[in-house]
Each structure stands twice: as structure tokens, then as C-alpha cells.
């Protein structure tokens, strides 16, 4: 199984990206948990994600609430 095939992160320059090793998303997730941050791939699921100011849980929730569809 190709562990990088399910990764949605577009930052392939990152040394933790699954295309750089054979450990899947585990190194990235571990780094983000240690720093209390959200992985970049989570932000990609929210429209207007390029307007974010950081990678914290608060940044993520603020971005989601700001861009939630009210349909």
C-alpha cells in the first residue's frame, strides 16, 4: 500500500510529507500534536483557507466559523 496516496497535503516540500518517507502521516500528526497545531491538510477542507493567519486550533475554528455555509 502506498502510504502517501491518501495524503491531501499539497506542501510536498515539507520533510514530513508522506512522499518523503514511509511512515504515512504519523510524523506530521505527531509534530502538530506536540505543537498543539492543526495539520495543513485540515485547513484545505475549508474554503478561503489561504486567508488563515496561523495553524492553531483557534485559527482553524475561527476560519471555519468565518467561512461556514449558511445555506
C-alpha positions as CSV (number, residue, x, y, z in Angstrom):
1,X,0.0,0.0,0.0
2,X,1.3,3.4,-0.9
3,X,1.1,5.4,2.3
4,X,1.2,8.8,0.5
5,X,-1.8,8.0,-1.7
6,X,-4.3,9.2,0.9
7,X,-2.5,12.4,1.9
8,X,-4.2,15.6,0.8
9,X,-1.4,18.0,1.8
10,X,-0.1,20.0,-1.1
11,X,3.1,21.0,0.7
12,X,5.3,18.3,-0.8
13,X,8.4,20.3,0.1
14,X,7.8,19.6,3.8
15,X,10.2,16.9,5.1
16,X,7.2,15.3,7.0
17,X,5.1,14.8,3.8
18,X,4.5,11.1,3.2
19,X,6.2,11.3,-0.2
20,X,9.5,11.9,1.7
21,X,9.4,8.7,3.9
22,X,7.4,5.5,4.5
23,X,5.6,6.4,7.7
24,X,2.5,8.0,6.3
25,X,1.0,11.0,8.1
26,X,2.3,9.9,11.6
27,X,5.3,12.2,11.7
28,X,3.2,15.2,10.7
29,X,0.4,14.4,13.1
30,X,2.9,13.9,15.9
31,X,4.6,17.2,15.2
32,X,1.3,19.0,15.2
33,X,0.1,17.4,18.4
34,X,3.3,18.4,20.1
35,X,2.9,22.0,19.0
36,X,-0.8,22.0,19.5
37,X,-1.4,22.8,15.9
38,X,-3.7,21.6,13.1
39,X,-2.1,19.8,10.1
40,X,-2.2,21.9,6.9
41,X,-4.4,19.3,5.2
42,X,-7.3,20.1,7.6
43,X,-7.3,23.7,6.5
44,X,-7.6,22.7,2.9
45,X,-11.2,21.4,3.6
46,X,-12.3,25.0,4.5
47,X,-12.9,27.5,1.7
48,X,-10.8,30.7,1.8
49,X,-8.2,28.7,3.7
50,X,-5.4,30.8,2.2
51,X,-6.6,33.7,4.4
52,X,-5.6,32.0,7.6
53,X,-3.1,33.6,10.0
54,X,-1.8,30.5,11.8
55,X,-2.0,26.8,12.5
56,X,-3.6,26.7,15.9
57,X,-6.9,25.2,16.9
58,X,-8.3,28.7,17.4
59,X,-7.1,29.7,13.9
60,X,-8.9,26.7,12.5
61,X,-12.1,27.2,14.4
62,X,-12.1,30.9,13.5
63,X,-11.6,30.1,9.8
64,X,-14.4,27.5,9.8
65,X,-16.9,29.8,11.6
66,X,-16.0,32.7,9.3
67,X,-16.5,30.7,6.2
68,X,-19.3,28.3,7.1
69,X,-22.1,28.0,4.6
70,X,-25.3,29.4,5.9
71,X,-27.4,27.8,3.2
